[in-house]
């Protein structure tokens, strides 16, 4: 799955959630392989790399964060 392989933090690398433990069928990453902690680590990196930009009509600049989205952009499901 290219979307899972695209993650720079390897947030889909291992099974974290098990159906029997949580009593639900719909697990994060479908099979229980999504690590929100690892994804949050990338968002922290992205937030630290944010830039301040001028916004028309506002007196003060605002922070623009370019979040990773590597998994979302690599996933073929969204291109159908």
Number of C-alpha atoms within 10 A of each C-alpha: 9 13 16 19 16 18 20 13 15 15 24 23 14 12 14 15 17 15 12 8 7 10 9 9 12 11 16 16 15 10 16 17 18 21 19 12 11 17 18 13 13 20 17 12 12 15 16 10 12 14 12 11 11 12 11 8 6 8 8 10 12 13 12 14 14 12 14 16 14 15 18 15 14 17 15 12 9 8 7 4
